[in-house]
Amino acid sequence: MMRSFSAALVLVLTLVLGGCQGMGGSQSAPVEIRSGKIEQITQVQLEGDHDLGLGAILGGVAGAGLGSLIGAGTGKDVAIAAGAIGGAFLGNYAQKKYDSKKPGQQIVVRLTSGVLVVVTQPVGPYLQVGQRVYVEGTGQNARVVAQ
């Protein structure tokens, strides 16, 4: 019995470690880096990470906890359910208000190839019009950084 358990354990470990082997950085796509000069910077408001739903989860748990302090029997069950639902709505609303407005920058860069690229990113390192920069990445992952 111990021998079959050991064999099964070795098989599971081999499969797990073999699956991790393919997750290395050597197989990831290379990051594209282009250089250019900033032509325009506009201050914008970025949307928050409201899709996470953390506010609703925490609000629901807190509401259920408060509801459990009310009543007894069936009334207590109703109070727990009502508290969880009400807390989820309030937590979701609070997270929306907290995460909705984050400062950002819309940066227009003329690449050395002559192409204009517009990148919207959180306000970070100090950037100014006329500055030489790198545009790292593509699509939503693109970022402008100083040279």
Residue frames as qw, qx, qy, qz and C-alpha x, y, z in Angstrom:
[[0.000, 0.887, 0.462, 0.000, 0.00, 0.00, 0.00],
 [0.307, -0.802, 0.105, 0.501, 2.81, 2.39, 0.91],
 [0.439, -0.132, 0.594, 0.661, 4.55, 1.59, -2.36],
 [0.228, 0.613, 0.640, 0.403, 1.47, 2.51, -4.46],
 [0.155, -0.937, -0.244, 0.195, 1.07, 5.75, -2.48],
 [0.412, -0.589, 0.332, 0.611, 4.73, 6.64, -3.14],
 [0.388, 0.173, 0.672, 0.607, 4.36, 5.88, -6.84],
 [0.088, 0.815, 0.542, 0.187, 1.22, 8.05, -7.05],
 [0.284, -0.879, -0.042, 0.382, 2.98, 10.88, -5.22],
 [0.431, -0.325, 0.497, 0.680, 5.96, 10.72, -7.60],
 [0.294, 0.463, 0.687, 0.478, 3.57, 10.76, -10.59],
 [0.052, -0.920, -0.387, 0.026, 1.68, 13.80, -9.28],
 [0.360, -0.762, 0.164, 0.514, 4.89, 15.70, -8.52],
 [0.447, -0.046, 0.607, 0.656, 6.27, 14.89, -11.98],
 [0.197, 0.671, 0.615, 0.364, 3.12, 16.19, -13.65],
 [0.185, -0.939, -0.222, 0.185, 3.03, 19.36, -11.53],
 [0.402, -0.636, 0.322, 0.575, 6.70, 20.18, -12.00],
 [0.427, 0.162, 0.664, 0.592, 6.52, 19.33, -15.70],
 [0.119, 0.824, 0.520, 0.192, 3.60, 21.73, -16.10],
 [0.270, -0.899, -0.018, 0.344, 5.55, 24.51, -14.38],
 [0.587, -0.201, 0.435, 0.652, 8.45, 24.06, -16.78],
 [0.330, 0.519, 0.548, 0.567, 6.49, 25.65, -19.65],
 [0.142, -0.931, -0.337, -0.015, 5.72, 28.77, -17.63],
 [0.602, -0.329, 0.039, 0.727, 9.20, 30.33, -17.91],
 [0.093, 0.830, 0.023, -0.550, 10.03, 33.83, -19.08],
 [0.265, -0.322, 0.671, 0.613, 11.98, 32.54, -22.08],
 [0.223, 0.374, 0.833, 0.342, 8.79, 31.75, -23.97],
 [0.104, 0.788, 0.421, -0.436, 7.07, 35.11, -23.45],
 [0.502, 0.740, 0.269, 0.357, 6.74, 37.62, -26.28],
 [0.496, -0.029, -0.109, 0.861, 9.42, 40.30, -26.45],
 [0.022, -0.823, -0.354, 0.443, 8.51, 43.83, -25.36],
 [0.497, 0.591, 0.282, 0.569, 8.55, 46.32, -28.21],
 [0.325, -0.698, -0.132, 0.625, 10.41, 49.57, -27.42],
 [0.444, 0.655, 0.313, 0.525, 10.16, 52.58, -29.74],
 [0.362, -0.390, -0.181, 0.827, 11.73, 56.01, -29.29],
 [0.155, 0.708, 0.452, 0.520, 10.31, 59.43, -30.03],
 [0.147, 0.069, -0.253, 0.954, 9.53, 62.90, -28.70],
 [0.031, 0.597, 0.717, -0.358, 6.50, 64.11, -26.73],
 [0.094, 0.359, 0.381, 0.847, 4.32, 66.51, -28.74],
 [0.431, -0.472, -0.085, -0.764, 1.39, 66.96, -26.34],
 [0.236, -0.129, -0.875, 0.402, 0.31, 66.01, -22.81],
 [0.451, -0.428, -0.215, -0.753, -3.32, 66.28, -21.69],
 [0.164, -0.127, 0.796, -0.568, -4.49, 65.63, -18.12],
 [0.605, -0.176, -0.552, -0.547, -7.37, 63.09, -18.01],
 [0.600, -0.315, 0.530, -0.509, -9.33, 61.08, -15.44],
 [0.324, 0.200, -0.907, -0.180, -8.84, 57.32, -15.58],
 [0.809, -0.302, -0.238, -0.445, -11.45, 54.72, -14.72],
 [0.390, -0.545, 0.678, -0.302, -10.72, 52.71, -11.58],
 [0.230, 0.155, -0.957, -0.089, -10.50, 48.95, -11.08],
 [0.583, -0.102, 0.300, -0.748, -14.17, 48.71, -10.13],
 [0.782, 0.132, -0.493, -0.357, -14.56, 45.34, -11.84],
 [0.247, 0.270, -0.861, 0.353, -12.82, 43.64, -8.92],
 [0.633, -0.460, -0.454, -0.425, -16.02, 43.73, -6.80],
 [0.441, 0.026, -0.680, 0.585, -14.09, 43.85, -3.53],
 [0.220, -0.160, 0.263, -0.926, -16.40, 46.52, -2.11],
 [0.738, -0.151, -0.282, -0.594, -19.49, 44.38, -2.69],
 [0.739, -0.036, -0.657, 0.144, -17.88, 41.33, -1.10],
 [0.279, 0.050, -0.580, 0.764, -16.69, 43.19, 2.00],
 [0.383, -0.154, 0.086, -0.907, -19.99, 45.04, 2.31],
 [0.772, -0.143, -0.460, -0.414, -21.97, 41.80, 2.04],
 [0.629, -0.054, -0.680, 0.374, -19.88, 40.10, 4.73],
 [0.065, 0.069, -0.434, 0.896, -20.18, 43.10, 7.05],
 [0.540, -0.156, -0.127, -0.818, -23.93, 43.34, 6.42],
 [0.776, -0.150, -0.592, -0.157, -24.41, 39.64, 7.14],
 [0.454, -0.006, -0.643, 0.617, -22.41, 40.01, 10.35],
 [0.181, -0.078, 0.276, -0.941, -24.55, 42.92, 11.52],
 [0.669, -0.133, -0.347, -0.644, -27.74, 41.12, 10.49],
 [0.652, -0.088, -0.744, 0.119, -26.78, 38.11, 12.62],
 [0.146, 0.017, -0.579, 0.802, -26.99, 40.33, 15.70],
 [0.452, -0.031, 0.036, -0.891, -30.70, 40.98, 15.13],
 [0.806, -0.037, -0.127, -0.576, -33.59, 38.74, 16.11],
 [0.395, -0.267, 0.871, -0.121, -33.84, 34.97, 16.61],
 [0.629, 0.294, 0.714, -0.090, -35.00, 31.98, 14.55],
 [0.522, 0.565, 0.527, 0.362, -36.46, 32.79, 11.13],
 [0.024, 0.994, 0.098, -0.035, -36.27, 36.53, 11.79],
 [0.457, -0.679, 0.428, 0.383, -32.54, 36.22, 12.32],
 [0.610, 0.129, 0.639, 0.450, -32.14, 34.40, 8.97],
 [0.312, 0.837, 0.391, 0.222, -34.08, 37.17, 7.21],
 [0.206, -0.956, 0.113, 0.175, -31.96, 39.83, 8.94],
 [0.582, -0.385, 0.543, 0.468, -28.74, 38.08, 7.85],
 [0.526, 0.417, 0.602, 0.433, -29.93, 37.88, 4.22],
 [0.124, 0.950, 0.260, 0.118, -31.15, 41.49, 4.19],
 [0.384, -0.837, 0.246, 0.302, -27.91, 42.68, 5.80],
 [0.616, -0.137, 0.583, 0.512, -25.80, 40.82, 3.25],
 [0.414, 0.633, 0.522, 0.395, -27.76, 42.23, 0.29],
 [0.062, -0.990, -0.127, -0.019, -27.82, 45.77, 1.68],
 [0.516, -0.684, 0.344, 0.383, -24.13, 45.62, 2.59],
 [0.627, 0.126, 0.563, 0.523, -23.22, 44.38, -0.89],
 [0.276, 0.826, 0.374, 0.318, -25.06, 47.30, -2.51],
 [0.245, -0.965, 0.059, 0.072, -23.48, 49.85, -0.17],
 [0.642, -0.450, 0.442, 0.435, -20.01, 48.33, -0.56],
 [0.574, 0.397, 0.518, 0.494, -20.33, 48.37, -4.34],
 [0.095, 0.947, 0.229, 0.205, -21.45, 52.03, -4.27],
 [0.438, -0.845, 0.209, 0.224, -18.56, 53.00, -1.97],
 [0.671, -0.169, 0.502, 0.519, -16.01, 51.28, -4.19],
 [0.443, 0.669, 0.436, 0.407, -17.42, 53.03, -7.27],
 [0.091, -0.991, -0.050, -0.081, -17.03, 56.42, -5.59],
 [0.576, -0.677, 0.350, 0.296, -13.52, 55.63, -4.33],
 [0.630, -0.095, 0.598, 0.486, -12.16, 54.13, -7.56],
 [0.511, 0.739, 0.439, 0.039, -13.94, 56.23, -10.18],
 [0.272, 0.951, -0.086, 0.119, -11.51, 59.14, -10.53],
 [0.757, -0.383, 0.201, 0.490, -7.77, 58.60, -10.83],
 [0.151, 0.869, -0.222, -0.417, -5.48, 61.19, -12.42],
 [0.802, 0.118, 0.467, 0.353, -3.89, 60.23, -15.71],
 [0.005, 0.648, -0.340, -0.682, -2.15, 61.62, -18.76],
 [0.787, 0.521, 0.327, 0.052, -2.88, 61.28, -22.45],
 [0.322, -0.652, 0.429, 0.537, 0.53, 61.59, -24.11],
 [0.746, 0.659, 0.074, -0.059, 1.04, 62.14, -27.84],
 [0.518, -0.539, 0.511, 0.424, 4.46, 60.93, -29.02],
 [0.661, 0.685, -0.223, -0.210, 5.94, 61.35, -32.52],
 [0.894, -0.206, 0.320, 0.238, 8.12, 58.31, -33.08],
 [0.254, -0.558, 0.508, 0.605, 11.42, 58.57, -34.95],
 [0.342, 0.229, 0.812, 0.415, 9.62, 56.85, -37.85],
 [0.136, -0.103, -0.247, -0.954, 7.20, 59.85, -38.03],
 [0.431, -0.444, -0.735, -0.277, 4.17, 57.93, -36.72],
 [0.306, -0.453, 0.294, -0.784, 2.07, 59.55, -33.96],
 [0.500, -0.222, -0.830, 0.111, 1.27, 57.34, -30.98],
 [0.402, -0.554, 0.112, -0.720, -1.20, 58.25, -28.22],
 [0.517, -0.097, -0.802, 0.284, -0.78, 56.56, -24.84],
 [0.484, -0.655, 0.005, -0.581, -3.06, 57.07, -21.83],
 [0.667, -0.023, -0.644, 0.375, -1.42, 56.12, -18.54],
 [0.510, -0.782, -0.313, 0.176, -1.48, 57.00, -14.83],
 [0.083, 0.929, -0.256, 0.252, 0.46, 60.09, -13.82],
 [0.920, -0.235, -0.068, 0.306, 3.90, 58.88, -12.93],
 [0.595, -0.251, 0.098, 0.757, 7.36, 60.13, -13.65],
 [0.086, 0.770, 0.052, -0.630, 7.75, 63.73, -14.67],
 [0.524, 0.291, 0.596, 0.534, 7.25, 64.09, -18.44],
 [0.101, 0.718, 0.097, -0.682, 7.12, 67.29, -20.50],
 [0.672, 0.717, 0.175, -0.059, 6.48, 68.38, -24.09],
 [0.366, 0.837, -0.405, 0.029, 9.62, 68.12, -26.24],
 [0.494, -0.547, 0.670, -0.090, 11.20, 65.43, -24.05],
 [0.502, 0.334, -0.760, -0.243, 12.77, 62.37, -25.69],
 [0.686, -0.215, 0.514, -0.469, 11.02, 59.21, -24.52],
 [0.080, 0.098, -0.966, -0.223, 10.61, 55.52, -25.12],
 [0.752, -0.047, -0.005, -0.658, 7.23, 53.94, -25.82],
 [0.073, -0.247, 0.962, -0.094, 7.37, 50.48, -24.29],
 [0.344, 0.269, 0.871, -0.224, 4.88, 47.78, -25.27],
 [0.153, -0.149, -0.584, -0.783, 1.77, 47.92, -27.47],
 [0.410, -0.512, -0.665, -0.356, -1.97, 48.35, -27.06],
 [0.528, -0.782, -0.150, -0.294, -3.30, 48.77, -23.53],
 [0.835, -0.404, -0.051, 0.370, 0.07, 47.74, -22.11],
 [0.521, 0.540, -0.008, 0.661, 1.96, 50.62, -23.77],
 [0.454, -0.804, -0.184, 0.337, 3.75, 53.07, -21.44],
 [0.397, 0.807, -0.120, 0.421, 5.76, 56.24, -22.05],
 [0.724, -0.581, -0.045, 0.369, 9.02, 56.50, -20.08],
 [0.043, 0.945, -0.270, -0.179, 11.82, 59.07, -20.16],
 [0.824, 0.441, -0.281, 0.219, 14.98, 58.19, -22.09]]
